[in-house]
Amino acid sequence: MINPDNAPGHVQPDPPTAIAPDSPLALTAGATVPFFICWGGRDDERLERTGRQMIAALDAAGCSVRSLILPGLRPFQHPPEHAARRRPLVQQVRALMAD
């Protein structure tokens, strides 16, 4: 889905809940590498909805998937303290890389 604020006049061909044939959601059956899906608590609700759909689809396909919600964060907001080793984001990424 294209954000209407970024593309005025764009007509979405399908409803926002539709899964396009080239969407990552439509391609999960063949997934074999681990996934880490993360979003902020202040992201657009579509990111959370499709993130949860992707997690469910990967899980159903038997693919390893981890997820993390960062409460209170907006898109692309990464405060410097998130680089600390004990932060949830860093711990999840390190665990994924260790598997």
C-alpha positions, -999 to +999 in steps of 0.1 A: +000+000+000+012+035-008+008+062+018-017+087+003+003+116+019+033+106-003+014+100-035-016+123-038-040+111-065-027+075-064-056+050-067-050+018-047-059-011-070-072-033-042-084-028-007-057-021+019-062-055+034-056-073+000-023-092-004-007-085-038+009-115-056+043-100-053+039-091-016+063-107+009+031-121+025+024-141-006+059-156-007+063-170+028+058-206+018+093-209+005+110-190+033+139-208+049+161-182+065+152-167+100+133-135+101+134-107+126+104-083+124+103-051+144+082-020+145+076+010+168+045+015+189+039+048+171+042+034+136+012+034+113-012+007+123-008-009+089+028-018+098+016-036+129-012-054+111+010-065+082+038-073+106+016-096+126+003-112+093+039-118+082+048-134+115+018-157+114+025-166+077+062-174+084+053-194+115+027-214+095+053-221+069+076-235+096+101-206+092+119-192+123+106-158+131+112-134+160+095-101+166+098-070+188+076-040+193+094-009+206+068+010+225+066+048+219+089+049+189+080+064+155+092+051+121+130+052+117+135+065+153+164+048+169+176+066+200+213+062+208+205+042+239+191+014+218+227+006+208+234-005+243+241-043+246+213-049+271+185-033+251+158-056+237+165-047+201+202-055+204+196-087+223+171-099+197+195-092+168+224-108+186+204-139+194+192-142+158+228-139+145+239-166+170+214-191+158 
